Amino acid sequence: MKSRILLLTLLNLTCSAFAQNKTSSFSWENLPKISRPTFKADTLSIAKLGAKSDGIFLNTEIINAAIAKCSKNGGGTVLIPQGIWLTGPLYLKSNVELHLDRGANLIFSKDKSLYKLIEGDYEGKPAARNESPINGNDLVNVAITGNGIIDANGDVWRAVGQSQLTASQWSAKVASGGVLSDDKKTWYPSEQFKKTHLEGKSMLLQAGKPLESFNDMKDYLRPNLLVLKNCKKILLAGVTFQNSPAWCIHPLLCEDLTVENVTIKNPHYAQNGDGIDIESCTRFLVENCVLDVGDDAICIKSGKDEEGRKRGVACAEGVIRGNTVYSGHGAVVIGSEMSGGARDIFIENCTFIGTDKGLRFKSTRGRGGVVERIYARNITMKDIHQEAIFFDMFYFVKFATDGKRNDSPIVNEGTPVFKNMLFENITCQGAKVAVFIRGLSEMPVQNIAILNSNLVAEKGIELTDASGIRFDNVGVFTQNKAPLISVAGVRNVHLNKLKFSTGTPLLLSIDGDKNRDIVITNTDLKKANKNLELKNGASEKEVTLSK
């Protein structure tokens, strides 16, 4: 009777925690609705305007003229037929659908002089960039569709280490030109790139510093393949986007974005080779896509540090479903540039195979922003190299573009808040760690519930500075590496109907005297050789264990 009362209390606390913080009308039964663009039936083929598909003739002017003409005439479709079409930077226009037939290869030129220096964005901050192969600003009703391939020739833009390539690939890379590092282990596209990298120059725009002053580092300023800024009603469907110099797809401050049946590929060694980075966008759908990339795959962002907080535009009202991710640092990722916040995002029916991490949440002191109301269900993971479910509020890599941050352990506008998330039916067959949650001492990760899931990993659950964490009917099966669960600085952690392997050396390890209210109920405690370990002043009175 006592355990039943405890279970009912646990479930009521979980529900009330979400109810008290849920101010949105969205749910699995009422998902965000994304408006799609519509286009006139008119079609204009670039071949009829004199474009040539020999892979040699530069079609930049013809394709841009076709897009402009189509838009001026009220919109429609610009057709890229089968063939190899060489081009420089393209500019999308309102009410135009760029359609690639099956067998169409839109290849962007390796000639970097074609890409002019522009005032762009980098990780949420104004920065000098080379213009993107495909650009769109302040557009309404725009699409890239079809079954063709868009290739940005990213290998000519990015550096690469010898250890990342095979011997034959490395020999070919060195023979292609460029320069080597002093130790001969890194290839750079040019001496200018190498010099800029070694000197740690910043690409951020500053008052009183004209764009022309970045000319001496232009080769270093790698573009994203597709950038859409301040656009509404966007459709990306069916096409393969590959080999980007940096991020593949970057919608920024957009509304009503649909990405469906798209393939996104970047080499595994591609630095900053993200798949799709959705930044400060409202209403978006990423559905039935395949990603195999060199960095994070599906990324949710909203600006970085003070600039992101000043912009104050969250990434919100999104649906991510039916996607397959093969390679990436994280499969679905929120952060670390999330200073404008993220909310009301629904992730379901996705498969992650061989990614470094599965569901990845990352930030650090100084970012700020609130990430909340994130829901995931029916997620399958296999052969995850690191953590299946990962929260880390200590993620920080120092870049030349980073400004000063207040990283003191006090609550202020730069304190990131991650709270109110529900994950259901998560299956993982193989990971280094099943669940890792590390919050801040001044701001724990709060109200995370994982239900009806099974996770097979080398190690189990690691919780630090977390509050209101719930596991209900979750199996965590490890390689008997003790402990199954380790906690430090946690409050209100409840595990109900926990399943694990017979002979588990240690069920629960508690570190420190700041832990409160740790409860395990309806669990066969006899399966563990030892149930409890107390370290560094941890108190047994804060623990309740019951069958």
C-alpha positions, -999 to 999 in steps of 0.1 A, spaced: 0 0 0 28 24 9 46 18 -25 13 24 -43 8 57 -26 44 67 -33 38 58 -70 7 79 -73 25 107 -56 53 104 -81 30 105 -111 10 134 -98 42 154 -92 54 147 -127 21 158 -142 17 188 -120 53 200 -128 45 200 -165 10 215 -161 23 244 -140 49 253 -166 29 245 -197 15 278 -211 13 265 -247 -18 250 -264 4 226 -284 5 189 -278 8 156 -297 -29 160 -305 -25 196 -315 9 200 -333 21 233 -347 7 239 -382 31 250 -409 18 269 -440 33 258 -473 41 280 -504 20 278 -535 32 287 -571 18 295 -605 18 267 -630 42 285 -653 75 267 -659 107 282 -674 136 259 -683 171 272 -680 181 252 -711 157 273 -733 176 304 -721 210 291 -733 223 273 -702 247 244 -710 249 211 -691 285 202 -699 299 209 -665 323 235 -680 301 265 -691 294 288 -662 256 293 -660 254 318 -632 239 347 -651 214 326 -670 201 308 -639 198 341 -620 181 358 -649 156 329 -651 148 332 -615 144 370 -617 122 368 -648 100 342 -633 95 362 -601 88 394 -621 61 376 -641 43 366 -610 62 334 -601 62 298 -611 89 271 -616 125 275 -629 135 241 -642 170 226 -640 169 196 -664 190 165 -663 227 173 -667 257 188 -650 252 226 -646 282 246 -634 273 278 -616 283 306 -592 261 321 -564 224 321 -570 197 344 -556 163 330 -550 132 353 -555 97 354 -541 71 331 -556 97 310 -574 102 273 -572 136 261 -583 131 225 -594 158 200 -602 148 170 -624 161 136 -616 197 135 -629 202 172 -625 235 181 -609 238 217 -598 275 221 -591 289 253 -576 322 266 -590 355 261 -571 365 296 -582 362 315 -549 365 349 -566 329 344 -577 317 346 -541 319 382 -529 325 392 -493 293 401 -476 279 411 -442 266 377 -430 261 358 -398 281 333 -378 267 315 -348 241 342 -343 265 371 -346 271 396 -375 302 384 -394 321 388 -426 314 358 -448 318 347 -484 283 348 -499 265 314 -500 261 294 -531 223 298 -527 209 330 -510 175 343 -501 166 374 -481 132 388 -473 113 364 -495 78 350 -495 68 317 -512 101 301 -522 111 265 -528 138 242 -540 123 208 -550 129 178 -572 152 148 -573 185 164 -583 217 171 -564 231 204 -553 269 202 -546 288 232 -531 323 218 -537 331 223 -501 364 204 -502 382 234 -518 371 256 -489 379 236 -457 411 224 -440 416 188 -432 439 167 -411 460 138 -424 445 114 -398 410 121 -412 418 107 -446 431 75 -461 466 74 -474 454 78 -510 430 106 -502 458 125 -483 481 121 -513 455 134 -537 447 163 -513 483 174 -511 487 171 -549 457 193 -554 475 224 -542 471 244 -510 497 244 -482 506 221 -453 510 230 -416 545 231 -403 543 196 -390 529 184 -423 498 169 -407 471 195 -417 462 206 -452 450 242 -457 434 255 -489 458 285 -491 485 304 -473 460 330 -464 437 304 -448 466 290 -428 478 324 -416 444 335 -405 438 302 -387 471 303 -368 467 340 -359 432 333 -346 416 363 -363 380 371 -357 354 373 -385 329 393 -364 318 427 -378 327 457 -356 318 494 -356 344 513 -375 358 482 -392 348 482 -429 340 450 -447 370 455 -470 393 451 -440 385 414 -441 399 409 -476 432 396 -462 413 367 -446 386 361 -473 397 326 -481 391 316 -445 355 328 -444 337 296 -455 301 301 -466 270 279 -458 255 262 -488 220 276 -485 211 307 -464 175 320 -461 170 350 -439 137 367 -430 118 345 -454 82 332 -451 66 300 -466 96 280 -476 97 245 -490 128 223 -495 117 189 -509 133 158 -524 167 174 -533 201 162 -521 223 190 -505 259 180 -502 295 190 -497 290 224 -481 320 245 -471 303 249 -436 267 244 -426 245 229 -453 211 246 -447 207 276 -426 172 292 -423 174 323 -400 145 344 -387 121 325 -410 85 315 -407 67 285 -420 96 263 -431 90 228 -445 119 204 -452 108 170 -464 123 140 -481 157 158 -484 191 142 -482 219 161 -465 255 149 -468 288 163 -457 321 144 -453 326 130 -418 357 152 -415 339 184 -425 346 210 -398 313 228 -390 297 204 -414 262 207 -399 232 193 -417 204 219 -410 206 247 -385 172 262 -378 179 295 -361 152 317 -345 125 303 -368 88 300 -361 67 271 -373 89 245 -390 87 209 -401 116 185 -408 102 153 -421 114 120 -437 149 134 -443 182 115 -443 213 131 -429 249 119 -429 272 148 -419 304 160 -402 290 179 -373 255 182 -356 227 169 -379 194 186 -371 202 217 -350 179 242 -332 195 276 -325 185 311 -315 216 333 -313 246 335 -291 252 353 -258 242 390 -256 235 394 -293 211 364 -292 193 377 -261 189 412 -276 174 397 -307 151 378 -285 136 355 -311 131 319 -299 131 289 -322 96 277 -317 67 256 -328 85 228 -347 80 192 -357 108 169 -364 97 134 -375 105 104 -396 141 113 -401 172 90 -403 206 103 -391 237 81 -398 266 103 -388 269 135 -368 281 148 -335 245 149 -324 214 136 -342 188 162 -329 205 190 -311 194 222 -292 222 246 -286 247 257 -278 237 290 -294 202 292 -279 203 326 -262 169 335 -276 154 303 -263 136 273 -278 101 259 -271 72 238 -283 93 213 -304 80 178 -311 104 150 -322 91 116 -332 96 84 -352 133 91 -359 162 67 -362 198 75 -352 226 51 -363 262 57 -355 260 93 -343 282 106 -315 252 115 -294 214 110 -299 193 137 -283 218 165 -275 211 196 -254 241 219 -247 248 253 -234 270 272 -209 271 300 -185 267 334 -203 244 320 -230 211 327 -213 178 317 -229 151 293 -219 146 259 -235 114 243 -226 85 222 -237 105 198 -258 88 164 -265 103 133 -280 87 99 -286 93 67 -306 130 73 -311 153 44 -321 191 46 -316 218 21 -325 256 22 -320 257 56 -304 294 64 -298 288 85 -266 255 94 -248 221 85 -260 204 113 -241 227 142 -232 223 175 -213 254 195 -206 254 231 -193 292 232 -194 296 230 -232 322 256 -243 347 257 -271 368 289 -272 366 306 -306 381 339 -319 345 351 -324 337 347 -287 333 378 -266 334 383 -229 309 362 -209 299 363 -173 306 328 -162 302 333 -125 279 308 -107 251 332 -100 217 335 -117 216 364 -141 205 371 -177 233 348 -190 221 318 -171 207 291 -194 175 274 -184 165 239 -196 132 226 -183 99 208 -188 106 180 -213 90 146 -218 106 117 -237 87 85 -243 94 52 -259 131 58 -265 150 27 -276 188 25 -277 208 -5 -286 244 4 -279 259 36 -264 287 46 -241 262 62 -216 225 59 -215 215 92 -199 238 121 -189 224 152 -174 247 180 -160 231 212 -150 246 242 -131 248 245 -94 228 278 -96 204 265 -122 197 227 -124 183 211 -154 146 208 -143 116 186 -149 128 160 -174 107 128 -176 117 96 -195 90 70 -198 85 35 -212 120 33 -226 148 7 -230 185 18 -231 214 -6 -236 248 11 -229 282 6 -213 272 29 -185 238 38 -171 225 71 -157 246 101 -146 229 131 -130 246 162 -117 228 194 -106 194 183 -118 159 186 -103 126 170 -109 140 141 -130 116 112 -136 122 77 -149 90 55 -152 91 20 -166 126 25 -180 151 -4 -186 188 5 -183 210 -24 -192 247 -20 -189 280 -40 -191 279 -42 -153 300 -11 -149 292 3 -114 272 22 -105 240 19 -126 229 53 -114 252 80 -100 239 114 -87 254 145 -73 237 177 -63 202 165 -73 168 170 -59 135 153 -64 147 124 -85 122 95 -88 126 62 -106 96 39 -108 96 4 -123 133 5 -131 146 -25 -150 182 -36 -151 203 -68 -154 207 -93 -126 241 -91 -110 245 -54 -115 273 -46 -90 259 -13 -76 224 2 -82 228 38 -68 258 60 -59 251 93 -42 279 119 -40 279 148 -16 256 163 10 234 184 -14 212 156 -26 175 156 -16 145 133 -22 159 104 -42 132 77 -46 132 43 -63 99 24 -63 84 -8 -77 119 -21 -86 134 -55 -80 163 -44 -58 176 -80 -53 190 -79 -89 218 -56 -77 247 -70 -56 246 -37 -37 218 -12 -36 234 20 -22 267 38 -20 271 70 0 301 93 -6 314 126 6 287 133 32 257 119 14 228 110 37 208 78 37 178 97 50 174 114 16 169 80 -1 138 58 -4 142 24 -19 112 0 -22 102 -30 -42 
